[in-house]
């Protein structure tokens, strides 16, 4: 029945969000339409959508997405090579629940956690 999920996260500035995800995380724009106040990005098999929220206070934003990967070490190294800032409380490490994880904050403080199962 359910086949996919595309999270929608808030963004204050479409250009800044787009540049961060493309240049720091390796995403690309999805589709050819340029919607005012809306952005769709993809990487491999996932999409993340963004809606404009100019009044967003990033310090009060609790947007979060957990993204599973099957090559976390390679992806982590790619981000470091692009000088992507890793969340200070979320470095690459093995968690007690059997996941290898790390986290990144985007320009609007949306938390992206990447994880690979070790079990």
Rosetta blueprint (number, residue, H / E / L):
1 X L
2 X L
3 X L
4 X L
5 X L
6 X L
7 X L
8 X E
9 X E
10 X E
11 X E
12 X L
13 X L
14 X H
15 X H
16 X H
17 X H
18 X H
19 X H
20 X H
21 X H
22 X H
23 X H
24 X L
25 X L
26 X L
27 X L
28 X E
29 X E
30 X L
31 X L
32 X L
33 X L
34 X L
35 X L
36 X L
37 X L
38 X E
39 X E
40 X E
41 X E
42 X E
43 X E
44 X L
45 X L
46 X E
47 X E
48 X E
49 X E
50 X E
51 X E
52 X E
53 X L
54 X L
55 X L
56 X L
57 X L
58 X H
59 X H
60 X H
61 X L
62 X L
63 X L
64 X E
65 X E
66 X E
67 X E
68 X E
69 X L
70 X L
71 X L
72 X H
73 X H
74 X H
75 X H
76 X H
77 X H
78 X H
79 X H
80 X H
81 X H
82 X L
83 X L
84 X L
85 X L
86 X L
87 X L
88 X L
89 X L
90 X L
91 X L
92 X L
93 X E
94 X E
95 X L
96 X L
97 X L
98 X L
99 X E
100 X E
101 X E
102 X E
103 X E
104 X E
105 X E
106 X L
107 X L
108 X L
109 X L
110 X L
111 X E
112 X E
113 X E
114 X E
115 X E
116 X E
117 X E
118 X L
119 X L
